[in-house]
């Protein structure tokens, strides 16, 4: 009931609150570190090395200028900015060291001549590593065993030091988790990719884009803003569709810093996601009560403002009333419409025989490291509930 009341209050007051923010003409609050959800989240959300500490003599912000946190500046202004580059020669050496057939090498060379798209290295790897190709086929077909197969490949590649294979498998699994509405799990995998796997595939721009996108859904807007800015700065040659969506999403997220509903909307979204996953408890209940208290305070402030003669009407272009649905950015020229959607794996899971489902769940407990076991437990738990 508290959550329903909160949502209704937010919808009813959103336009007035946007107007109040515009009238106040205040700077957006400085981003602060959000409390971590009870799921694994990126430890270092930036895909570039952190900036060095402020040096003596660095210029202070001029009068009237907004202070911008160092880590949210343009990536090119970071002292430690570093973008690993994919090396065709290194990848060819990797293929040859793994005894790639002449056909694999020839197909890779032909694909490269036609134009290096993000899937070239992945196609070569699927041909080189049949077990990886089979896992990807299972995943694309909506087979529930696909995610488990990919995690096994990631674990084995990590032990063997096969960074090329690990990078591709992590990216594929992250996209699959995102398709099943698990941005927390996707962001965990993409954080690992960003920290350890860039430069070993042609997937880097896509991985950084979907990293920022996943963070925006959780929501972790501070980290999402940072990574979307970095994506646009470091990857000017990335897919125009991704760049257009990143720019639109970034604009929406930055605009929300100007709204007094920004933090409340994020807390509401956090509670909603946890309740959908049936993860209630003291943390969620405390956040719900805190949301109601903050809304009551905003209502009181608006009433006082209106009594003083303010009409609370928005001025200029009115921002949207609350967070947009990130998975449904409006399609158009250069846009990709829905960024993710289920592959039908929930239906396949529901139609499986009980013993087959139990076999998959049993493997989670006996053959996987803890972090991946937790990741897949959440994934299959969502499938078991039909995504509710």
N, C-alpha and C positions, 0 to 999 in steps of 0.2 A: 504493500500500500504506500509506503514511504516513497519508493521509486516512482510509482505512478504519479503521485502528487508532485514530485520533483519535476518530472517530465512536463506535466501540464503547466506548472508554474513557469518553467523555462520558455515553453512555446508562447504562452500568453504575454510574457514580459519582454521577449527577445527584442522586438522592434524598439520599445521604449528604452531598453538598456543600451542598444547600439546608439540611439540618439543621445542619451545621456553621456556616453563616452565621447561622442563627437563634440558636444557642447563643452565638455570639461577641457578638451585639448591637452590632455596629459600624455606624457611619454609612456609607452608600454612598459610594464614591469620587467625588470631584468630577469632573464630566464634563470630558474633555480632547478637544482637537481631534484627530480621527482622521486618519491618513495618507490622502491622496486616492487613490482608485482611478485606473487609467490611462484612465478614461473621463471625459468632461466631467461635473462635479458642480456643484451650486449654489455660487456664490461667497459670496453672502449669503443664508443659508437662511431668514432671518426675514422674514415678510411685513409687518413694521412697521418704522418707522425705528428705528435703534439708540438705546438709551438714552444720555443725556448722561453724561459722566464724573461720578464721585462728587463731591459737593460737600462743602465743609468743614462739619462739624457733623452730617453724616449719622450716624444711630445705628448702632453696631456690634451684631452679634448678641449676644443675652443669653447668659449662661452656660448651657450645656446645649442651646442651640438649634443646629440644623444651619445651616451657612452655605449660602445658596442663591445660585448665580450670578445676577447681575443680569438676564441675558438670558432666564432661565428663570422669572422672576417672572410674575405675572398680567399680561396685556397692559395692563390698565387702570392698572397701577403704573408702566408705562414712561413716562418723561418725554416721549419723542418719539412716543408712540402716535398713529397716524393711520390712519383707515379711509375711503378714498374711497367716495363713495356714487354709485350709478347715478342718472342724471337722465333721466326720461322725456322732458322737454322737449328736452334736448340730443340724445337719440336721434332724436326726431321731426324736429329741424332737420337732422340728418345724413341721414335718409331723403329729406327734401324737397330738400336740396342735391344729392342724387344722383338726382333726378328719379324718385322712387318713384311708381308708378301709384296711382290712387285706390283700387284694390283692395287693394294692399299696405298703404296707410294705414288703410283701413277694417278689414282683417283684424287689423292690429295693435291698433287701438282696441277691436275686439270681444274679442280675446284678453285685453286688459288689463282690461276690464270683468268678465270671467269670473274673474279672479284672476291676478296676475302670477306665473307659474311660470318656471323657469329657461330654458325653451326658447322663450319669446316672441321675444326679440331674434334668436335663431338662425333661427327660421322666417322672420322678416321679412328677414334678410340673405340667406337662401337664395333667396328670391323676388326680392330686389333685385339680387343678383349671381349670375346663372345659372352662371358657372364655379365658384363656391363650392358652390352646390347640387349640381352634377354631381360635384364631388370628394367631397362628403359621401356622396352616393349610392354612389359607387364604394367608399368606405371601409366603409360599412355593409353592402354586399353581399359584402365579403371580396375585392374586386378588388385585386391587388397594385399597380395603378397609382394607387390612391387616395392612398397616403401621399406619393408623388412629386408628385401634383397639388396636394395641400395645402401641401407645402413651397414649391412655386412661387408659390402664392397668398400665403403668409406673406412671402416675399422681396419680391414685388411690392407688397404692402400696406405693408411696412416702408419701401420706397423712396418710395412715394406719400404716406406719413404717414397712411394709413388705419388708425387705431388700432382702430376698431370691428371691422373685418374681421380684422385681425391677431389680436386677442384671441380671437375665436371659432375661427379656424383653428388657433391654437396649442393651445387647449383640446382640440379634436377630435383633433388629431394626437397629443397627449400621451395621451389615453385609448386611442387605437389602439395606441400603443407599449406601454402597460401591458397591454393585452389579449394582446400577443404576448410577454409576460414580459421587457420591457425597461424596468425601473424607472429605470435610469440615464438613458436617453434621455428618459423621461417627466418625470423630475425636472428635467432641463435646460430643457425647454420650459415647465414649470410655474413654475420659478424666474423665467424671463423674463416670464411672465404676471404673477406676483406683483410683480415689480419695475416693470413698465411698463404693464400693461394693466388693472389693477383699476379699477372704476368705469365701464367702457365696455360692460358687459354685465350680465346677471343671473346670471352663472356664477361670480362671485367666491367664494362659500362652497364650492361644489363644487371649484373649482380649489385652494383652500387645503387642503381636506380631502385630496384626492388627492395633493397635494404632500407632506404629512406621511406619508400612506400609502406613497407611493413610496419616501421616505427610509427608512422602517422595513424595507422589503424588501431594500434594497441590501446590507447594512444600515448606516444612519447614525443610530443611536438617539438620540444627543444632539440632532441637528437635528430628528429626527422628534418627539421629546417636546416640544421648543419649539414647533413649528408646530401640533401637535395641540392643545396648550394654548391657543395663540393662536386657532385655529379655534373652539374651544368658547367662548372669551371674547368674541371679536369678532362672532360670528355666532349669536346666541341664537335667531334665527328661521330658521336653516337647516333643511333636511330632517331630520326626527326620525330617519330611518333612518341618515343620515350621522352625526348627533350621537351616537346610541347606539353605533355602531361605533367612532367616534373615542374615546369614553369607555372602551370596553372595551379597545381597542388601547393607549390611553394607560396604563391601569391595568397591563396586562401589561408594557409597556416600563419603567415606573417600578419595578415589582416586581423586574425583572431587575437593577437597580442594586444590590440587596441580595445578589446571588449572586456568589460568587467565580468562577463559570463565565461570568459576563456577557461579559467581554472575549473569553474563549476561544471562546464560542459565536459571537460576531460574526466573529472571525477565521476560524473554520471555515466559516461561511456565505459569507464573502468568497471563500475558496479554492474552495469548491464551485461558486459561480457562475462563477468564472474557468475552472475545469476543464471545466464544461459547455460553455462557449464556446470551449474548446480554446485558452485564453490562458494557457499555462504559462510557465515561465521562472524566473529567479532570484528575482523578487519572491514568486511563489507558493511556490517551494521553500523560501525562507527563512521565510515565514510558517508553512508546515507544520512545519518543524523547531522553530520557536518554540512552536507549539501543543503539540507532544509534550513539550518541556521544561517548559512550564507545567503540563501535566497530571501529569507525573512529580513535580513539586514539590508539587502539591495532594495526590497520593496519599501522599507522604511525610508531609505535615502531618496528614492524616487518620489514618495509622497511628500517629503519635506521640500524637494526641489520644485514640485508642482505647486505647492502652497506658496512658494516664493515667486511664482509667476512663470516658471519654466514649463513649456508645453511638452518637452521631451521628444519632440518630433525629430527624426533623423535629418541631417543636412548632407547634401551632396549625394554621392553614390552610397546606397545602403548596403553593407555587407550582408551575406546570407545569415539567416537566423539559426546559428548553430553550425556544428561541423557538417561538412558535406559527406555524402556516402562515397567513400574513396574508391569503391569498386565500380562506380557508375559515373565516371567523368564523362561529360557529354561528348558524344562522337561528332566528328566533323573533319574538315581537312586537316590532315596531320595528326588526328587523334585515333586512339585504338578502342574507344568505347569501353566495354567491360575489360578490366585488367586481369581479372581472374574469375573462374567459375568451376563448379564441381565437374569432375570427369566421369561421374556416374559410379564412383567407387562405393558410395553408401549403399546403393541398390545391390551391387555385387556382394558386398559384405552381408547384407540381410538375406540374400538368397543362398549363401554358402551353408553347407551342412555344419552342424554344431561341432562335430569332431575336427573339421578343417579349421574352424575359427579357434578352437581350443589348442590346436597344434601350433598355430601362429603365436598365440598369446603365451604358450609354454616356452617357445624359443626366446621370447623377450627376457624371460627370467633366468635363463641358463647360458645364453651365448653372447650377451651384449654388455658392454661397460655401462655403468650407472647412468651417465648423462644421456646416452642414446636410448637406454631402456626407458627412462622417464619421458623422453621425446616421443617415442612410439606408443607408450602407454596412453598418453594424452590423445594421440592421433587415432588409435583404435577405439578409445573410449568415445570419441566424437562419432565415429562410424557406428558404434553400437547403439547410440542414441539417435541415429538418423540425422545428425547435424543439428539437433535441437539445442 
